[in-house]
Amino acid sequence: MSKHRIGRHRMLHLTLCMDMFKGDMPPPWVQKHRSFELSGFTVPQPAHPAGPVRGGSMSGFPKPVGHAGRVRGWRHGEYFDGPYVAAYGKGGGKAKPWEIQHAQRMPWITDHFDLCEAIPPDFSEYIGRAFLRGSRLGG
């Protein structure tokens, strides 16, 4: 299990990205990253495409070169098109609720804010399966 420290106190054991789970799903996609602290069980860190190191919650993890294009929207006065949508905020080319529903495979959530804040089910399933494999509940 990989561990990396964020700030002085938080120990993160696992970071997941929607690109790890999108498979052959057509765009739009989101580059949603979430880091998790784990206790009492371990979860393998899935591979993330290599690239330059990034900061923030992805500190210590490579910035993917394998992302299949740009995030759609305005950046510094210039509009970019791409297969990814920004799942935060509104305006400026940010994702519409239906796009986030698709990208995170969450058609039952309709509220824009809730979609932006949600942990994608693919993340929960990955962690849950690892937990079950290491417990008596998993067989």
Chimera marker file (.cmm) of the C-alpha trace (Angstrom):
<marker_set name="trace">
<marker id="1" x="0.000" y="0.000" z="0.000" r="1" g="1" b="0" radius="0.5"/>
<marker id="2" x="1.454" y="3.339" z="-0.946" r="1" g="1" b="0" radius="0.5"/>
<marker id="3" x="1.424" y="6.144" z="1.600" r="1" g="1" b="0" radius="0.5"/>
<marker id="4" x="2.058" y="9.805" z="1.085" r="1" g="1" b="0" radius="0.5"/>
<marker id="5" x="1.613" y="12.734" z="3.408" r="1" g="1" b="0" radius="0.5"/>
<marker id="6" x="-0.478" y="15.793" z="2.628" r="1" g="1" b="0" radius="0.5"/>
<marker id="7" x="0.341" y="18.688" z="4.909" r="1" g="1" b="0" radius="0.5"/>
<marker id="8" x="1.568" y="17.801" z="8.365" r="1" g="1" b="0" radius="0.5"/>
<marker id="9" x="-1.123" y="15.427" z="9.547" r="1" g="1" b="0" radius="0.5"/>
<marker id="10" x="-3.023" y="13.541" z="6.843" r="1" g="1" b="0" radius="0.5"/>
<marker id="11" x="-1.712" y="10.187" z="5.675" r="1" g="1" b="0" radius="0.5"/>
<marker id="12" x="-3.268" y="9.117" z="2.398" r="1" g="1" b="0" radius="0.5"/>
<marker id="13" x="-3.116" y="5.483" z="1.410" r="1" g="1" b="0" radius="0.5"/>
<marker id="14" x="-4.956" y="5.412" z="-1.897" r="1" g="1" b="0" radius="0.5"/>
<marker id="15" x="-5.715" y="7.866" z="-4.702" r="1" g="1" b="0" radius="0.5"/>
<marker id="16" x="-8.190" y="6.991" z="-7.435" r="1" g="1" b="0" radius="0.5"/>
<marker id="17" x="-8.940" y="8.735" z="-10.731" r="1" g="1" b="0" radius="0.5"/>
<marker id="18" x="-11.924" y="8.191" z="-13.027" r="1" g="1" b="0" radius="0.5"/>
<marker id="19" x="-9.460" y="7.557" z="-15.868" r="1" g="1" b="0" radius="0.5"/>
<marker id="20" x="-8.541" y="4.316" z="-14.061" r="1" g="1" b="0" radius="0.5"/>
<marker id="21" x="-12.114" y="3.073" z="-14.500" r="1" g="1" b="0" radius="0.5"/>
<marker id="22" x="-13.534" y="4.575" z="-17.711" r="1" g="1" b="0" radius="0.5"/>
<marker id="23" x="-12.565" y="1.623" z="-19.918" r="1" g="1" b="0" radius="0.5"/>
<marker id="24" x="-14.205" y="1.968" z="-23.329" r="1" g="1" b="0" radius="0.5"/>
<marker id="25" x="-16.903" y="4.394" z="-22.130" r="1" g="1" b="0" radius="0.5"/>
<marker id="26" x="-17.337" y="7.200" z="-24.694" r="1" g="1" b="0" radius="0.5"/>
<marker id="27" x="-16.734" y="10.852" z="-23.694" r="1" g="1" b="0" radius="0.5"/>
<marker id="28" x="-17.420" y="13.107" z="-21.952" r="1" g="1" b="0" radius="0.5"/>
<marker id="29" x="-15.060" y="12.055" z="-19.144" r="1" g="1" b="0" radius="0.5"/>
<marker id="30" x="-13.961" y="13.705" z="-15.902" r="1" g="1" b="0" radius="0.5"/>
<marker id="31" x="-10.492" y="13.716" z="-14.375" r="1" g="1" b="0" radius="0.5"/>
<marker id="32" x="-11.857" y="13.358" z="-10.850" r="1" g="1" b="0" radius="0.5"/>
<marker id="33" x="-9.234" y="12.363" z="-8.302" r="1" g="1" b="0" radius="0.5"/>
<marker id="34" x="-10.060" y="11.361" z="-4.745" r="1" g="1" b="0" radius="0.5"/>
<marker id="35" x="-7.635" y="10.291" z="-2.028" r="1" g="1" b="0" radius="0.5"/>
<marker id="36" x="-8.564" y="7.970" z="0.828" r="1" g="1" b="0" radius="0.5"/>
<marker id="37" x="-7.197" y="7.193" z="4.273" r="1" g="1" b="0" radius="0.5"/>
<marker id="38" x="-7.540" y="3.488" z="5.102" r="1" g="1" b="0" radius="0.5"/>
<marker id="39" x="-7.408" y="1.682" z="8.428" r="1" g="1" b="0" radius="0.5"/>
<marker id="40" x="-7.520" y="-2.035" z="9.136" r="1" g="1" b="0" radius="0.5"/>
<marker id="41" x="-7.185" y="-3.204" z="5.536" r="1" g="1" b="0" radius="0.5"/>
<marker id="42" x="-5.158" y="-2.443" z="2.439" r="1" g="1" b="0" radius="0.5"/>
<marker id="43" x="-6.174" y="-1.621" z="-1.102" r="1" g="1" b="0" radius="0.5"/>
<marker id="44" x="-3.747" y="-1.920" z="-4.022" r="1" g="1" b="0" radius="0.5"/>
<marker id="45" x="-2.979" y="1.395" z="-5.712" r="1" g="1" b="0" radius="0.5"/>
<marker id="46" x="-4.008" y="0.978" z="-9.367" r="1" g="1" b="0" radius="0.5"/>
<marker id="47" x="-1.611" y="2.221" z="-12.007" r="1" g="1" b="0" radius="0.5"/>
<marker id="48" x="-2.076" y="5.757" z="-13.229" r="1" g="1" b="0" radius="0.5"/>
<marker id="49" x="-0.577" y="6.870" z="-16.556" r="1" g="1" b="0" radius="0.5"/>
<marker id="50" x="2.912" y="8.318" z="-16.123" r="1" g="1" b="0" radius="0.5"/>
<marker id="51" x="3.719" y="11.976" z="-16.503" r="1" g="1" b="0" radius="0.5"/>
<marker id="52" x="5.109" y="14.964" z="-14.593" r="1" g="1" b="0" radius="0.5"/>
<marker id="53" x="4.430" y="15.041" z="-10.843" r="1" g="1" b="0" radius="0.5"/>
<marker id="54" x="1.504" y="17.187" z="-9.728" r="1" g="1" b="0" radius="0.5"/>
<marker id="55" x="0.583" y="18.916" z="-6.479" r="1" g="1" b="0" radius="0.5"/>
<marker id="56" x="-2.495" y="19.160" z="-4.291" r="1" g="1" b="0" radius="0.5"/>
<marker id="57" x="-4.326" y="15.942" z="-3.462" r="1" g="1" b="0" radius="0.5"/>
<marker id="58" x="-2.328" y="14.233" z="-6.225" r="1" g="1" b="0" radius="0.5"/>
<marker id="59" x="1.042" y="15.205" z="-4.698" r="1" g="1" b="0" radius="0.5"/>
<marker id="60" x="3.537" y="12.455" z="-5.385" r="1" g="1" b="0" radius="0.5"/>
<marker id="61" x="1.428" y="10.884" z="-8.111" r="1" g="1" b="0" radius="0.5"/>
<marker id="62" x="2.223" y="11.334" z="-11.799" r="1" g="1" b="0" radius="0.5"/>
<marker id="63" x="0.216" y="13.739" z="-13.916" r="1" g="1" b="0" radius="0.5"/>
<marker id="64" x="-1.229" y="11.544" z="-16.656" r="1" g="1" b="0" radius="0.5"/>
<marker id="65" x="0.151" y="11.993" z="-20.137" r="1" g="1" b="0" radius="0.5"/>
<marker id="66" x="-2.243" y="9.280" z="-21.167" r="1" g="1" b="0" radius="0.5"/>
<marker id="67" x="-5.293" y="11.502" z="-20.752" r="1" g="1" b="0" radius="0.5"/>
<marker id="68" x="-6.966" y="11.544" z="-24.132" r="1" g="1" b="0" radius="0.5"/>
<marker id="69" x="-7.196" y="15.290" z="-24.589" r="1" g="1" b="0" radius="0.5"/>
<marker id="70" x="-7.977" y="18.560" z="-22.853" r="1" g="1" b="0" radius="0.5"/>
<marker id="71" x="-10.601" y="19.567" z="-20.364" r="1" g="1" b="0" radius="0.5"/>
<marker id="72" x="-13.239" y="21.592" z="-22.196" r="1" g="1" b="0" radius="0.5"/>
<marker id="73" x="-13.668" y="25.220" z="-21.156" r="1" g="1" b="0" radius="0.5"/>
<marker id="74" x="-12.119" y="28.650" z="-20.852" r="1" g="1" b="0" radius="0.5"/>
<marker id="75" x="-8.531" y="28.981" z="-19.616" r="1" g="1" b="0" radius="0.5"/>
<marker id="76" x="-6.923" y="32.422" z="-19.411" r="1" g="1" b="0" radius="0.5"/>
<marker id="77" x="-9.270" y="33.946" z="-22.000" r="1" g="1" b="0" radius="0.5"/>
<marker id="78" x="-8.942" y="31.087" z="-24.488" r="1" g="1" b="0" radius="0.5"/>
<marker id="79" x="-11.563" y="28.392" z="-25.107" r="1" g="1" b="0" radius="0.5"/>
<marker id="80" x="-10.409" y="24.777" z="-25.424" r="1" g="1" b="0" radius="0.5"/>
<marker id="81" x="-12.468" y="21.849" z="-26.582" r="1" g="1" b="0" radius="0.5"/>
<marker id="82" x="-11.791" y="18.325" z="-25.414" r="1" g="1" b="0" radius="0.5"/>
<marker id="83" x="-13.289" y="15.026" z="-24.303" r="1" g="1" b="0" radius="0.5"/>
<marker id="84" x="-13.000" y="15.891" z="-20.596" r="1" g="1" b="0" radius="0.5"/>
<marker id="85" x="-15.387" y="18.150" z="-18.679" r="1" g="1" b="0" radius="0.5"/>
<marker id="86" x="-14.770" y="20.037" z="-15.455" r="1" g="1" b="0" radius="0.5"/>
<marker id="87" x="-16.999" y="18.622" z="-12.713" r="1" g="1" b="0" radius="0.5"/>
<marker id="88" x="-16.934" y="21.708" z="-10.488" r="1" g="1" b="0" radius="0.5"/>
<marker id="89" x="-18.584" y="25.103" z="-10.608" r="1" g="1" b="0" radius="0.5"/>
<marker id="90" x="-20.807" y="26.402" z="-13.384" r="1" g="1" b="0" radius="0.5"/>
<marker id="91" x="-20.234" y="28.474" z="-16.502" r="1" g="1" b="0" radius="0.5"/>
<marker id="92" x="-17.120" y="28.872" z="-18.620" r="1" g="1" b="0" radius="0.5"/>
<marker id="93" x="-17.631" y="25.565" z="-20.396" r="1" g="1" b="0" radius="0.5"/>
<marker id="94" x="-17.967" y="23.528" z="-17.177" r="1" g="1" b="0" radius="0.5"/>
<marker id="95" x="-19.861" y="20.254" z="-17.250" r="1" g="1" b="0" radius="0.5"/>
<marker id="96" x="-23.616" y="20.088" z="-17.403" r="1" g="1" b="0" radius="0.5"/>
<marker id="97" x="-25.307" y="17.706" z="-14.934" r="1" g="1" b="0" radius="0.5"/>
<marker id="98" x="-26.036" y="15.109" z="-17.646" r="1" g="1" b="0" radius="0.5"/>
<marker id="99" x="-22.344" y="15.078" z="-18.625" r="1" g="1" b="0" radius="0.5"/>
<marker id="100" x="-21.220" y="14.446" z="-15.043" r="1" g="1" b="0" radius="0.5"/>
<marker id="101" x="-23.913" y="11.775" z="-14.631" r="1" g="1" b="0" radius="0.5"/>
<marker id="102" x="-22.500" y="9.987" z="-17.664" r="1" g="1" b="0" radius="0.5"/>
<marker id="103" x="-18.814" y="10.467" z="-16.814" r="1" g="1" b="0" radius="0.5"/>
<marker id="104" x="-19.240" y="9.181" z="-13.248" r="1" g="1" b="0" radius="0.5"/>
<marker id="105" x="-21.865" y="6.548" z="-14.122" r="1" g="1" b="0" radius="0.5"/>
<marker id="106" x="-24.330" y="8.137" z="-11.679" r="1" g="1" b="0" radius="0.5"/>
<marker id="107" x="-27.625" y="8.679" z="-13.560" r="1" g="1" b="0" radius="0.5"/>
<marker id="108" x="-29.694" y="8.729" z="-10.346" r="1" g="1" b="0" radius="0.5"/>
<marker id="109" x="-28.154" y="11.978" z="-9.061" r="1" g="1" b="0" radius="0.5"/>
<marker id="110" x="-29.552" y="15.061" z="-10.767" r="1" g="1" b="0" radius="0.5"/>
<marker id="111" x="-28.322" y="17.955" z="-8.619" r="1" g="1" b="0" radius="0.5"/>
<marker id="112" x="-25.238" y="19.656" z="-10.095" r="1" g="1" b="0" radius="0.5"/>
<marker id="113" x="-23.573" y="20.363" z="-6.729" r="1" g="1" b="0" radius="0.5"/>
<marker id="114" x="-24.194" y="16.815" z="-5.466" r="1" g="1" b="0" radius="0.5"/>
<marker id="115" x="-22.708" y="15.358" z="-8.660" r="1" g="1" b="0" radius="0.5"/>
<marker id="116" x="-19.585" y="17.488" z="-8.291" r="1" g="1" b="0" radius="0.5"/>
<marker id="117" x="-19.103" y="16.418" z="-4.666" r="1" g="1" b="0" radius="0.5"/>
<marker id="118" x="-19.991" y="12.729" z="-5.097" r="1" g="1" b="0" radius="0.5"/>
<marker id="119" x="-17.596" y="9.818" z="-4.757" r="1" g="1" b="0" radius="0.5"/>
<marker id="120" x="-18.051" y="7.817" z="-7.979" r="1" g="1" b="0" radius="0.5"/>
<marker id="121" x="-19.452" y="4.296" z="-7.448" r="1" g="1" b="0" radius="0.5"/>
<marker id="122" x="-16.433" y="2.860" z="-9.298" r="1" g="1" b="0" radius="0.5"/>
<marker id="123" x="-14.250" y="4.129" z="-6.425" r="1" g="1" b="0" radius="0.5"/>
<marker id="124" x="-16.524" y="2.631" z="-3.755" r="1" g="1" b="0" radius="0.5"/>
<marker id="125" x="-16.721" y="-0.682" z="-5.577" r="1" g="1" b="0" radius="0.5"/>
<marker id="126" x="-12.934" y="-0.888" z="-5.971" r="1" g="1" b="0" radius="0.5"/>
<marker id="127" x="-12.360" y="-0.239" z="-2.254" r="1" g="1" b="0" radius="0.5"/>
<marker id="128" x="-15.246" y="-2.514" z="-1.212" r="1" g="1" b="0" radius="0.5"/>
<marker id="129" x="-13.987" y="-5.442" z="-3.280" r="1" g="1" b="0" radius="0.5"/>
<marker id="130" x="-10.496" y="-5.069" z="-1.776" r="1" g="1" b="0" radius="0.5"/>
<marker id="131" x="-12.014" y="-5.020" z="1.707" r="1" g="1" b="0" radius="0.5"/>
<marker id="132" x="-14.071" y="-8.144" z="1.017" r="1" g="1" b="0" radius="0.5"/>
<marker id="133" x="-11.057" y="-10.003" z="-0.412" r="1" g="1" b="0" radius="0.5"/>
<marker id="134" x="-9.201" y="-9.393" z="2.864" r="1" g="1" b="0" radius="0.5"/>
<marker id="135" x="-12.054" y="-10.241" z="5.208" r="1" g="1" b="0" radius="0.5"/>
<marker id="136" x="-14.058" y="-13.308" z="6.170" r="1" g="1" b="0" radius="0.5"/>
<marker id="137" x="-17.054" y="-11.688" z="4.436" r="1" g="1" b="0" radius="0.5"/>
<marker id="138" x="-15.434" y="-12.182" z="1.045" r="1" g="1" b="0" radius="0.5"/>
<marker id="139" x="-15.389" y="-15.938" z="1.251" r="1" g="1" b="0" radius="0.5"/>
<link id1="1" id2="2" r="1" g="1" b="0" radius="0.2"/>
<link id1="2" id2="3" r="1" g="1" b="0" radius="0.2"/>
<link id1="3" id2="4" r="1" g="1" b="0" radius="0.2"/>
<link id1="4" id2="5" r="1" g="1" b="0" radius="0.2"/>
<link id1="5" id2="6" r="1" g="1" b="0" radius="0.2"/>
<link id1="6" id2="7" r="1" g="1" b="0" radius="0.2"/>
<link id1="7" id2="8" r="1" g="1" b="0" radius="0.2"/>
<link id1="8" id2="9" r="1" g="1" b="0" radius="0.2"/>
<link id1="9" id2="10" r="1" g="1" b="0" radius="0.2"/>
<link id1="10" id2="11" r="1" g="1" b="0" radius="0.2"/>
<link id1="11" id2="12" r="1" g="1" b="0" radius="0.2"/>
<link id1="12" id2="13" r="1" g="1" b="0" radius="0.2"/>
<link id1="13" id2="14" r="1" g="1" b="0" radius="0.2"/>
<link id1="14" id2="15" r="1" g="1" b="0" radius="0.2"/>
<link id1="15" id2="16" r="1" g="1" b="0" radius="0.2"/>
<link id1="16" id2="17" r="1" g="1" b="0" radius="0.2"/>
<link id1="17" id2="18" r="1" g="1" b="0" radius="0.2"/>
<link id1="18" id2="19" r="1" g="1" b="0" radius="0.2"/>
<link id1="19" id2="20" r="1" g="1" b="0" radius="0.2"/>
<link id1="20" id2="21" r="1" g="1" b="0" radius="0.2"/>
<link id1="21" id2="22" r="1" g="1" b="0" radius="0.2"/>
<link id1="22" id2="23" r="1" g="1" b="0" radius="0.2"/>
<link id1="23" id2="24" r="1" g="1" b="0" radius="0.2"/>
<link id1="24" id2="25" r="1" g="1" b="0" radius="0.2"/>
<link id1="25" id2="26" r="1" g="1" b="0" radius="0.2"/>
<link id1="26" id2="27" r="1" g="1" b="0" radius="0.2"/>
<link id1="27" id2="28" r="1" g="1" b="0" radius="0.2"/>
<link id1="28" id2="29" r="1" g="1" b="0" radius="0.2"/>
<link id1="29" id2="30" r="1" g="1" b="0" radius="0.2"/>
<link id1="30" id2="31" r="1" g="1" b="0" radius="0.2"/>
<link id1="31" id2="32" r="1" g="1" b="0" radius="0.2"/>
<link id1="32" id2="33" r="1" g="1" b="0" radius="0.2"/>
<link id1="33" id2="34" r="1" g="1" b="0" radius="0.2"/>
<link id1="34" id2="35" r="1" g="1" b="0" radius="0.2"/>
<link id1="35" id2="36" r="1" g="1" b="0" radius="0.2"/>
<link id1="36" id2="37" r="1" g="1" b="0" radius="0.2"/>
<link id1="37" id2="38" r="1" g="1" b="0" radius="0.2"/>
<link id1="38" id2="39" r="1" g="1" b="0" radius="0.2"/>
<link id1="39" id2="40" r="1" g="1" b="0" radius="0.2"/>
<link id1="40" id2="41" r="1" g="1" b="0" radius="0.2"/>
<link id1="41" id2="42" r="1" g="1" b="0" radius="0.2"/>
<link id1="42" id2="43" r="1" g="1" b="0" radius="0.2"/>
<link id1="43" id2="44" r="1" g="1" b="0" radius="0.2"/>
<link id1="44" id2="45" r="1" g="1" b="0" radius="0.2"/>
<link id1="45" id2="46" r="1" g="1" b="0" radius="0.2"/>
<link id1="46" id2="47" r="1" g="1" b="0" radius="0.2"/>
<link id1="47" id2="48" r="1" g="1" b="0" radius="0.2"/>
<link id1="48" id2="49" r="1" g="1" b="0" radius="0.2"/>
<link id1="49" id2="50" r="1" g="1" b="0" radius="0.2"/>
<link id1="50" id2="51" r="1" g="1" b="0" radius="0.2"/>
<link id1="51" id2="52" r="1" g="1" b="0" radius="0.2"/>
<link id1="52" id2="53" r="1" g="1" b="0" radius="0.2"/>
<link id1="53" id2="54" r="1" g="1" b="0" radius="0.2"/>
<link id1="54" id2="55" r="1" g="1" b="0" radius="0.2"/>
<link id1="55" id2="56" r="1" g="1" b="0" radius="0.2"/>
<link id1="56" id2="57" r="1" g="1" b="0" radius="0.2"/>
<link id1="57" id2="58" r="1" g="1" b="0" radius="0.2"/>
<link id1="58" id2="59" r="1" g="1" b="0" radius="0.2"/>
<link id1="59" id2="60" r="1" g="1" b="0" radius="0.2"/>
<link id1="60" id2="61" r="1" g="1" b="0" radius="0.2"/>
<link id1="61" id2="62" r="1" g="1" b="0" radius="0.2"/>
<link id1="62" id2="63" r="1" g="1" b="0" radius="0.2"/>
<link id1="63" id2="64" r="1" g="1" b="0" radius="0.2"/>
<link id1="64" id2="65" r="1" g="1" b="0" radius="0.2"/>
<link id1="65" id2="66" r="1" g="1" b="0" radius="0.2"/>
<link id1="66" id2="67" r="1" g="1" b="0" radius="0.2"/>
<link id1="67" id2="68" r="1" g="1" b="0" radius="0.2"/>
<link id1="68" id2="69" r="1" g="1" b="0" radius="0.2"/>
<link id1="69" id2="70" r="1" g="1" b="0" radius="0.2"/>
<link id1="70" id2="71" r="1" g="1" b="0" radius="0.2"/>
<link id1="71" id2="72" r="1" g="1" b="0" radius="0.2"/>
<link id1="72" id2="73" r="1" g="1" b="0" radius="0.2"/>
<link id1="73" id2="74" r="1" g="1" b="0" radius="0.2"/>
<link id1="74" id2="75" r="1" g="1" b="0" radius="0.2"/>
<link id1="75" id2="76" r="1" g="1" b="0" radius="0.2"/>
<link id1="76" id2="77" r="1" g="1" b="0" radius="0.2"/>
<link id1="77" id2="78" r="1" g="1" b="0" radius="0.2"/>
<link id1="78" id2="79" r="1" g="1" b="0" radius="0.2"/>
<link id1="79" id2="80" r="1" g="1" b="0" radius="0.2"/>
<link id1="80" id2="81" r="1" g="1" b="0" radius="0.2"/>
<link id1="81" id2="82" r="1" g="1" b="0" radius="0.2"/>
<link id1="82" id2="83" r="1" g="1" b="0" radius="0.2"/>
<link id1="83" id2="84" r="1" g="1" b="0" radius="0.2"/>
<link id1="84" id2="85" r="1" g="1" b="0" radius="0.2"/>
<link id1="85" id2="86" r="1" g="1" b="0" radius="0.2"/>
<link id1="86" id2="87" r="1" g="1" b="0" radius="0.2"/>
<link id1="87" id2="88" r="1" g="1" b="0" radius="0.2"/>
<link id1="88" id2="89" r="1" g="1" b="0" radius="0.2"/>
<link id1="89" id2="90" r="1" g="1" b="0" radius="0.2"/>
<link id1="90" id2="91" r="1" g="1" b="0" radius="0.2"/>
<link id1="91" id2="92" r="1" g="1" b="0" radius="0.2"/>
<link id1="92" id2="93" r="1" g="1" b="0" radius="0.2"/>
<link id1="93" id2="94" r="1" g="1" b="0" radius="0.2"/>
<link id1="94" id2="95" r="1" g="1" b="0" radius="0.2"/>
<link id1="95" id2="96" r="1" g="1" b="0" radius="0.2"/>
<link id1="96" id2="97" r="1" g="1" b="0" radius="0.2"/>
<link id1="97" id2="98" r="1" g="1" b="0" radius="0.2"/>
<link id1="98" id2="99" r="1" g="1" b="0" radius="0.2"/>
<link id1="99" id2="100" r="1" g="1" b="0" radius="0.2"/>
<link id1="100" id2="101" r="1" g="1" b="0" radius="0.2"/>
<link id1="101" id2="102" r="1" g="1" b="0" radius="0.2"/>
<link id1="102" id2="103" r="1" g="1" b="0" radius="0.2"/>
<link id1="103" id2="104" r="1" g="1" b="0" radius="0.2"/>
<link id1="104" id2="105" r="1" g="1" b="0" radius="0.2"/>
<link id1="105" id2="106" r="1" g="1" b="0" radius="0.2"/>
<link id1="106" id2="107" r="1" g="1" b="0" radius="0.2"/>
<link id1="107" id2="108" r="1" g="1" b="0" radius="0.2"/>
<link id1="108" id2="109" r="1" g="1" b="0" radius="0.2"/>
<link id1="109" id2="110" r="1" g="1" b="0" radius="0.2"/>
<link id1="110" id2="111" r="1" g="1" b="0" radius="0.2"/>
<link id1="111" id2="112" r="1" g="1" b="0" radius="0.2"/>
<link id1="112" id2="113" r="1" g="1" b="0" radius="0.2"/>
<link id1="113" id2="114" r="1" g="1" b="0" radius="0.2"/>
<link id1="114" id2="115" r="1" g="1" b="0" radius="0.2"/>
<link id1="115" id2="116" r="1" g="1" b="0" radius="0.2"/>
<link id1="116" id2="117" r="1" g="1" b="0" radius="0.2"/>
<link id1="117" id2="118" r="1" g="1" b="0" radius="0.2"/>
<link id1="118" id2="119" r="1" g="1" b="0" radius="0.2"/>
<link id1="119" id2="120" r="1" g="1" b="0" radius="0.2"/>
<link id1="120" id2="121" r="1" g="1" b="0" radius="0.2"/>
<link id1="121" id2="122" r="1" g="1" b="0" radius="0.2"/>
<link id1="122" id2="123" r="1" g="1" b="0" radius="0.2"/>
<link id1="123" id2="124" r="1" g="1" b="0" radius="0.2"/>
<link id1="124" id2="125" r="1" g="1" b="0" radius="0.2"/>
<link id1="125" id2="126" r="1" g="1" b="0" radius="0.2"/>
<link id1="126" id2="127" r="1" g="1" b="0" radius="0.2"/>
<link id1="127" id2="128" r="1" g="1" b="0" radius="0.2"/>
<link id1="128" id2="129" r="1" g="1" b="0" radius="0.2"/>
<link id1="129" id2="130" r="1" g="1" b="0" radius="0.2"/>
<link id1="130" id2="131" r="1" g="1" b="0" radius="0.2"/>
<link id1="131" id2="132" r="1" g="1" b="0" radius="0.2"/>
<link id1="132" id2="133" r="1" g="1" b="0" radius="0.2"/>
<link id1="133" id2="134" r="1" g="1" b="0" radius="0.2"/>
<link id1="134" id2="135" r="1" g="1" b="0" radius="0.2"/>
<link id1="135" id2="136" r="1" g="1" b="0" radius="0.2"/>
<link id1="136" id2="137" r="1" g="1" b="0" radius="0.2"/>
<link id1="137" id2="138" r="1" g="1" b="0" radius="0.2"/>
<link id1="138" id2="139" r="1" g="1" b="0" radius="0.2"/>
</marker_set>
